Amino acid sequence: MASVEPFKISVPQEKLDTLRAKLSNATFPDELDGAGWDYGAPLADIKRLTAYWKDSFDWRKQEAKLNELPNFKTALTVEGFEPLNIHFVHQESHVKGAIPLLFCHGWPGSFLEVAKLLPLLTKGSDTSPAFHVVSPSLPNFGFSDGVKKKGFGLKHYAEACHKLMLQLGYQEYVTQGGDWGFYITRGMGLQFPQHCKASHVNFVRAEAPKWTSNPVLALQHSVTPYSARDKAGLARTDWFMKQGSGYNFEQATKPQTIGYALHDSPVALLAWIYEKLHDWTDSYPWTEDEILTWVSIYLFSTAGPAASVRIYYEATHSDSFPRARLSDWVPGVKLGLAHFPRELTPVPKVWGRTMGPVVFESEYGQGGHFAAWERPDAIADDLRKMFGKGSGAYGLIKGKEGYDRVNARL
C-alpha cells in the first residue's frame, strides 16, 4: 500500500509571472447595450475581476490559507489506468468513534468546498456526531494527477475515491456530494455497498416515479398536485435546460476544443467559471478573492483546467457505467436528500425517493448548487441529524457511531 505524505501547495513563481503577463495583455470583446447577464458574464464584471486579478489579488496569501488545511498526497491505481498521485484534505476528529466521511466535489468546484464544513463536523458533542472528513481533489482536478488514457468515467472516479478511503484505513464510510459528487458517491454505493454505508446528496438528480419500477410512488405522484415549491423547482429546471446548460453540451461533446481557451487564456477561464458561480447560487455574496481563488485552483491545477472538463465527455460516452443509472435505485445504501431552491434542477420530493432507501430529507428556503460553500450550516446540520442518535442512519459503522464510546452508551 502506498504511503500517505503531507502535501504543501506551492505554485512556481514563473506561473504567477506568466499569469500577470497574460492579464496585462488581455483584450476584450464588445457587449450589446443593456445585455446584463442575458448573454453571459457581463463585460464590466470580467474587466473588473481581471484588473483585480492582475493588480490586487494575492495568490500567495490564498495559498497560505489553503496550506492551513491538512493536505496530503498518496498514490493509487484505478484498474486499467496508470498510477495516480491523489491530493486530499484529511481532517481527523479527536472523537475516537467519529464517522469516516468522504466529501466529493464537482465542476467547477474543488476540494476547497469542504473548508467551511471542517470545524462544524469534526468536533462533535454528546448530542451531535463527529466525523473524520476526507475531501480529495478528483483525478484531473486540483492538485491530483491527470489521466492520460481515454475512458476514465464515473465508474473510475468512484473507484479512485473508494480506494482512497481504504488506503486511509476506512473500510466502511459514508459520503456527501453535489454536482459530479452526486454521481461519484452514488457510484461508490452501487459498486461498493459493503463499504459505502450511506450517502447524503444535495444535488437530487431524479426522474418522476414510473409505474413499472416504483408503483407506490407513481400512485402518490399521480394523485398529489404539485406544490408551489415543486412548480418553482420545475421552472428552475426548465430555465437551466434551455438557458443555462450550453457549457454542458460543449464539454460533453468537444472538451478538447474548449480546453484550448481554458488552458491558454486566464480571462476565458475566469468568464467560463464566474458565470456558473453567479447563475448557480442563491444570491451568494461572492468576494473577488473567493472567485479568483476558485478560478486559480483550476488555472494552477496539476493537469491543467482542460483536463477537468473531460469528465462530461467520459460520463456520456460510457457503455459500462451510464450516467442515468446513478439516478435510479441504489439498493442497500441509506440515502439522505437536501433540497435547495436555487439548485440547477430542483425536483419534487417524491422523485428523489426513487433513488434509494431514503432515511433523511431536508428542505431549505435559501441555497443553491454549491451548498457546502453557500450553506455549510445546512449541510452540517443535515449530516448531524442523519447520522445522530435515533436517526435512520445511526450506528451503521460498528465502533464509529460518531460519539466517544463512553458517551455512546449513555
N, C-alpha and C positions, 0 to 999 in steps of 0.2 A: 504494500500500500504506500502511495506517495506521501511524503511529509507535508505538513502544513506549516507555512512560513509567514511571519509578519510581512506586510507589504506597505510600502510608502509611495504615494503618488508623487511623481516628480517629472513634470513636463520639461523637456530640454529647452534651454533659452532660445535656441535657434528657431524653434517652432513659434515661440512668442514673437520673435522678431519678424518672422515671415507673416504672421497674422497681422501685425501692425502695418507692415508694408502693403499688404493686400487691402486692408481697410482704408489706408491713405489714398490708394489708387482706385477705390471703388467708384463706379458710375451707376446711375440710377435711371430707370425708365420714367416716362411721364405718367400722369394719372388723370383720369377724367374728372371734371368738376363734380363735386358732390358725391364721389364714389363711395366714401366711407369704407365700410367693411364688405360691401356687396361684391366687390371684385377680388377680394383677398386682403392681405395685410396692407394697411394704408401707408402711403409713401412717407408721410410725416413721421409716423411711428418708426419705420425702418431707418430713416435718416437719423432720427434722434438716438435710437439704440446703437446704430453704427458709430456715431460720434462718441457716445458714452463708452462703447467697447474700446475704441481707439485711444481715447484721452483720459478716461477716469476709471474704468474697470480694472480691478487689481486681482488678476488670476492668482498670484502668489498668496494673497490673503485668503481667497476662497479655497485654494489648495491646502493651506494650513488647516482650515476648518474641516475639510474632508479627511485630512490625516488625523484629526482628533477622534474619528470613528475607529473602531477596532477592525482594521483592514488586514486581510490575509490573502495568500495565494496557495493553490495546490494544483497538482496535475491529475487529470483523469482521462479515461479513454471511453468514448462512446463507440459502440460496436459498429464497425465498418468505416471508421474515420481515424484520422491521426490523433495522437495525444494532444490535449488542450490544457493550457495553463488557465485556471479559472480564478478570477478575483472575487472576493466576497467580504461582506461585513458579517462578523460573528460576535454578537453581544450576549455573553452568558449571564444569567441571573445568579444572584447569591443564594437563591432558594434552591435547595438540592433537588426538590421534586418538581422543578419547573418543566413546563411542556415544551418540547422542541417544535419550533415553528419556522417553516420556510416561507419567506415573503418574496413574491415573484413580480417583477416589474414588466412593463411592455414598452411600446414605442409611442411617443418619443420620451418616455421616462427612463429611469435608471435606478441603480442601487440606492441613490440618494433619497428616493422617496420614502425609505424606511426611517430616515433620521429622526423625524418628529415622533415616531412611534416608540422608539427605543426606551426613553425614560418612562413612558406610560405602561409598557408591557413587561419590563424586566424586574420591577420592584416587587410587585405582589403585596398581599396583605392577608389577614385572617379571612377576609370576605372576597378577595379578588385573586384569581390565579396568576402566577408569574410564568413567563416564557423565556426560553433560550431562543434568541432570534437570529436567523441566518438570512442574509439578503445578497444573493450573487449578482454580479454583472453577467448576464446571459452570454453564452458564446456569440461572437460578432458584435457585442455591445461593451461599452465602458472599457474597463482595463482587463478584460478577458481576451483570450486569443480569438482570432477569426478562423473560420473553417475554410479549407482550401478545395474541398470537393463538393460537387453538386449533390443535392438530395437531402441536406440536413434540415429535416422538417420538424413538426411539433412533437412527434414521437421521440426524436433525438434530443430536443431541448428538455423534454420531460425526463429522459434517461439521465442527462447530464445533471439535472437538479437532484434527482433521486440518488445518484452515485455520490454527489457532494455530501448529502446528509449521511449516507453510510460511512463515508470517509471521516466524518466528524464524530462518529460513534453513535449516531442516532438511528437505531434500527427501526424504530417506529416514530412517526412525526405527524404533524398537521400542517396545513398550508393556508396561505392567504394570497389572493391575487386579483388583479384587474387587468383590462386590456389583454395583451398576449398572456399575461399571468393567469387570466381566467382559463385559457385553453391549455396552457402548460400544466397548471396544477390539476386540472381535470384529467389531463393525460397521465399524470402521475398516479392518480387514483384508479384510472382504468387499467394501467399496466401493472401497478404495484400495490394492489389493495391490501395486501398483508402488511405493508409498511406504512402507506399513506392512510391514516385512520379517519381523517375528516378534512374538509375544505370549507373555507369561508371565502365568498367572492362578492365583489361589488360591481361587477360587470355581468349582468344577468342576460346572457345570450340564449334565449329560449324561444321556441315556437309555440303556437297555440296547441293545446292538447288534442290529440287525434282519437277518434273512436276506436281505431284498431289497436292502439298501444296504451291509451290512458282513458278507458271508457268512463270511469267515475269522474275524473277531472274534466273530460269533454262534456259530460252532462252538466256539471257545475258551471262550466264556461258558457254553455248554450242557454242556460236559464237565468244567468246573472248579468244584469245590464252593466256596461262599463261605467265606472265612477268618473268623476271629474279628473281625478289623478290619472286614471287609465287613459282617458281621452287626450290629456295633455302629453302623456308619455308617447302615445302613438303619433301625435302631431310632431313631437320632437324627433321621433324615428323617421317620419316622412321627410322632415327637413334634412336630416343627416343623409339619407339615401339620395335625395335629389340635389342637395346644395352643398353637402359637406364631405362627400366621400370620393372626390376626384383623385386625391392622393392615393387612395387605396387601389383604384384601378391601375394607376401608373406603376405603383410599387409591386403589385401582384402580377403584372404582365411584362414590364420592361424595366426592372430595377437597375440594370446596368446603365441605362440611358440617363435616368435622373441622378444616378450616382456620380456622374461626372460633375454636375453642378454642385452637388452636396459636398464633394471632396475638394474641389478646386476653389469654390467661392464661399467664403465665410458669410457674405451677405445673403447669398441664396440659401444657405443652411439656416441662418437666422430667420429669414422670412418664412421658410418652409415649416419650421418648428413653432415660431411665435404665433402664427395663425392658429395652430392647434391649441396652444396654451390659452389663447383668448376664447376661441369658439367652444372649447370642450369643458370649460369651467363655469362655475356659477358666480359670475362677477367677482372672482377671486382677485384681490389687490396685488397683482404681481409687481415686485420691485425690479428695477433694472438689474440689480445684482443677482436676483433669483433667475430671471430669464437668461441672462448671459452665462451663469454657471451651468444651467441645464444644457444650453447650446454648446458651451465649451467642452463639456464632458463628451459630447459627440465629436466635436472637432478634434479633440486630442485623444480620442479613443485609440486603443491598440490596433484595431483592424481598420480604422477609418470609418467615417459616417456612412459611406456607401454600403458597407457590409451589413449594417443594421436593417436596411430595408429589404434585404433578400428573404427575410422570414415570411413576407407577404407572398412572394412567389412560391417558395417551398411549401407553404401551408395550403396553397390552392392547386398544387401540381403533384400531390402525393396520393397514390392509389392505396397505399398500405395503411394510412392513418388519416382519413379525410377529416377536415376541419368540422364539418357538420356533425360528425359522430360525437364530438365532445359537447354538443348542446343537447344530446339525448341522455337517457337514463344511464347513470353510472352506479352500478349496484355496490352495496357493501361499504360505501364511503359516506359517512354522515355529512350533511350539507347545511351551510348557513348562507343566507342571502341578505344582502343590504341593497336597498332601493334608494337611489338619489334622483331628484327631479331633472337635473341637467346632465345626466348620463347621456351617451350618444343614442342609445336605443332602449329607453325605458319600456318595460313590458308589464302587462297586468300580472299581479302576483300569482294567479293560478297557472300562468305559463311557466314560471320558474319552478313550480312543483313537479314538472315533468322531467326534471333533470336528475333527480335522485331523492334519497330519504331525507327530506328537509326536517331539521330539528330546531332550527332557529331562523327567525326572519325579522328584519327591521325595516322601517320606512322613515325617511328624513325629509324635512321641508326645505332643506338647502344642501347643496353639494353637487358636484359634477363628476367628470371622468377620473380625475386624479384625486380620488377620495382620501388616500393616505396623506396627501400633501395639503389638500383643502380642508379636510375634516378629520384630522388624526384623532380627535376626541371621540368621534363617532365610531371609527374603525376599532380603536382600542376598547371602547365600551362594548361593542358587539362581541369581540373576542373574549373579553372577561365574562360576559353573560353566557355566551355559547358554551364555554368550557368550565364555567364556575360550578360550584356545588349545587346539586339539584337540577342541573340542566340536562338536555338531551345528549350532550357530548361530554359530560363529566366522566372522568375516570377511564377514558379509552386506552390510555397507556399505563400499564401497571407500574407503580412506583414513581410515575411522573404525572400526578394529578394536578400539579400547579401550586401545591402548598408544601410547606415543611411538614414532614410526616407526623410530627407531634401534633401540629395544628389540624392536619387532615383527619386525625382520629377523633377530634373533639366534636 
